[in-house]
Amino acid sequence: MQATMTQPQARGRRGQRSNFKGIGRAVKYLTNYKRQAALPYIFLVIATLSQLAVPRMIRNVLDAVTSGYIADQMLQALDKIPAQFLGAALPKILEALKYPATLTVEQLKIQLGADLNGAPQALTVALVSIIVFAALRGVFSFLQAFWAEKNSQTVAYDLRNDLYAKIQNLSFSYHDKNQTGQLMIRATDDVEKVRLFIGQGLLQLVGAVILLSGTVIILFSSNASLAWTAMPILPVAIVLFGVFASLAQPMFAKVQQKLSALNTVLQENLAGIKVIKAFTREKEQQTKFRTAADATMEQAIAVNRLFTFLFPLVFMIANLGQAAILYVGGKQIIVGTLTLGAWQEFSMYLMYLFFPIMMFGMIVTQMGQAAASADRIFEILDAKSDIVDKPNAIKLPQVNGDVKFDNVTFRYFGGGDPVLKNVTFEAKPGESIALLGATGSGKTTIINMLPRFYDPSEGSITIDGHDLRDITLDSLRSQIGIVLQETTLFSGSIRDNIAFGKPDATLEEIQAAAKAAAAHDFILSFPEGYDTHVGERGTTLSGGQKQRVAIARALLLNPRILILDDSTSSVDLTTEAQIQAALDTLMKGRTSFVIAQRISTVINADKILVLEKGEVVAQGKHADLMENEPIYAEIYNSQLLPESQASQVVGEVTL
């Protein structure tokens, strides 16, 4: 099974529109926190209900002021109207004031006096209610925002940890096909976009739905005719946002792809800054970065162009709805079927109707970005590793070191020309196996298959009779010490780097490993000794020093199987001789696999494998190969004379 999609599959997927399953899976991370996850939504409901109550209180304020003013003016008018005319005008006055038609003049005056006297109290109650609801909304809005942010940060924390763990567990074949910058942007920027939607966009979406639903219910309950006037804008806006969401999501995915490409260029340039400066390629690399930055900017502008068209269109629809409401509501006020307070209440609820619609624009933007990023995150989390433990894998017992390659053939990514072809050999416990051959002959591939970084396409590899595919990876790799050709050290002290595979090692054990790797003396030459800080990728150490620290790191594990991938390539002849003498002693009793470019370093090996184009063309001891294998003799003779001359020069300089 392949670790990732093939390129045509990837292109096909990028061309498809997202079904938002990725963002749904990301939101499900909230279920890990149960009650905590529900808190912001509980607070949101309380805050929204408090918000919905305010327009009704404002209506009460206006109605109290209006009724008090009208009552005062009517009382003054009644006193001025002659008694003989008042009786005839009374029915029309009662109708205008919407009082019962059975009231007498005295009863009317009593009612107007009650309205006038009750207005200040009604005004006070309404104003206090407004303050209370505003305070409730403020408190619960704060609590809602706080818990939403906390929940989103915990989800981002979980996603990043899951991503890191997954990337750590994916096989080498996956990393061979994916750039470091691409993986980095998914664990940082993509996770952040998902976090923002969960912490803000999702809450805004739920809040908008609650506010919209509550507003629609109140509008219909207070004035159905006005409500029906406003309703046509809702389906139009919803359809409009749905169409734009489907168009925007693939565009956001392309933005993230361009950003990943930009990040890859940046990462490669920072990692290779010395090479760039050494070859004076700064301008060319700046052009390369600028090209990637331009592509990112152009894609981002394309997305913004879409939304600069969306928002004016939505505002236009909202304004048309507002105009219709003004016309219908104005007519009702003129004919007296709508009070000023009721009109103000309806106008405010109308704003609550338009406000969620406007919010959908921002929500669609965040959701589109989050959906594209979530899909990219779950592409990694769903990736299948080529190298995994079988369900019934056993723990490898303490090994003796009997290693067999039986007719092993290997192809990268499961296809193409084989890198190894029918490789067969056996390493007895305690033997040292040397691998010789030109670059690309398959030496490194063989040693990468021993710790099961890759599995054979055909054939099998066994240790003490156990097929590597039948044992657990941890039990296998914990018994193999490796010094790779490309030395990798981590930020921290030299002591930490040597103890990387055995963090609980004592200083004495660390020093013993360093002495065996000829590293002890140069470590003590530093003012801080073993506590000396190592820069990023070991930049504060020379190539030879890094190599010896890496050898000490492998030797500290006291492995039964030792792999040395050209581990003396970065040291001078004198240091190489010191390391080789230590390794000759340490390799005794261990099954060792050694790759070396200089043939003099492997002459004493128990078995030498000569590889050419992925095949073992000769194997045996040095003396036998010299006598019976012309290819080996040619390699030996081509290297021996220059190395002998170099050794002589070193000896003369020393003398």
Secondary structure, 3 states (H helix, E strand, C coil): CCCCCCHHHHHHHHHCCCCCHHHHHHHHHHHHHCHHHHHHHHHHHHHHHHHHHHHHHHHHHHHHHHHHHHHHHHHHHHHHCCHHHHHHHHHHHHHHHCCCCCCCHHHHHHHHHHHHHHHHHHHHHHHHHHHHHHHHHHHHHHHHHHHHHHHHHHHHHHHHHHHHHHHHHCCHHHHHHCCHHHHHHHHHHHHHHHHHHHHHHHHHHHHHHHHHHHHHHHHHHHCHHHHHHHCCHHHHHHHHHHHHHHHHHHHHHHHHHHHHHHHHHHHHHHHCHHHHHHCCCHHHHHHHHHHHHHHHHHHHHHHHHHHHHHHHHHHHHHHHHHHHHHHHHHHHHHHCCCCHHHHHHHHHHHHHHHHHHHHHHHHHHHHHHHHHHHHHHHHHHCCCCCCCCCCCCECCCCCCCCEEEEEEEECHHHCCCCCEEEEEEEECCCCEEEEEECCCCCHHHHHHHCCCCCCCCEEEEEECCEEHHHECHHHHHCCEEEECCCCCCCCEEHHHHHCCCCCCCCHHHHHHHHHHCCCHHHHHCCCCHHHCEECHHHCCCCHHHHHHHHHHHHHCCCCCEEEEECCCCCCCHHHHHHHHHHHHHHCCCCEEEEECCCHHHCCCCCEEEEEECCEEEEEECHHHHHHHCHHHHHHHHHHHHHHHHHHHHHHHHHC
